[in-house]
Amino acid sequence: MIYRESRIRRTAVIRQKLAIGLALLTFGGCANQTAPTGAKQPKAVSIRSVLTEQIRTCTKTIGYNPDTVSVDENKIAPNELKWRQCAYDAVRSYAQSNPKLRQMYESLVAEDIAMTTAIQQGNLTRTERSQRIEALLDQISAAELRESAGHDKHERDVEFTRRMVQDLRGMR
């Protein structure tokens, strides 16, 4: 019984990562971050917020919650396919905001579709799918962190150049 509860909790966490993990991983931030009152919210945070809300809407409208469902390892839960399709649409929409990593997001969706089909056919377990999704999300996270570091360096370079130009203009 304890093993089953632990497995259910672990599986719920991994499923949640599929659903909203992408939103939390981008640029090393988290979707719960908010800008100070009166400050403009960074674009990446607002985009993540949209993805998180889209996933929550999928959960509410479809009536399937991956965090609370309990189903056999080789079965698909009622409404799961419809929910996953909604989540795929949200991830694809989110991927449009990061063209450099779009292929990774598309691969995540394609592999999840293939693995879900394999579960239906009895060739894969939910746990195996969850482990693969976890590995893909780790790869995406690493790529997004690298992308963010490059973006941050570019921003610093632009700011440095702007200040240098201002200083040189002062030499007139």
Secondary structure as UniProt FT lines:
FT   HELIX           2..16
FT   HELIX           17..21
FT   HELIX           22..25
FT   HELIX           26..28
FT   TURN            31..32
FT   TURN            37..38
FT   HELIX           43..62
FT   TURN            66..68
FT   TURN            73..74
FT   TURN            78..79
FT   HELIX           80..95
FT   TURN            96..97
FT   HELIX           99..101
FT   HELIX           102..120
FT   TURN            121..122
FT   HELIX           126..169
FT   TURN            170..171
//
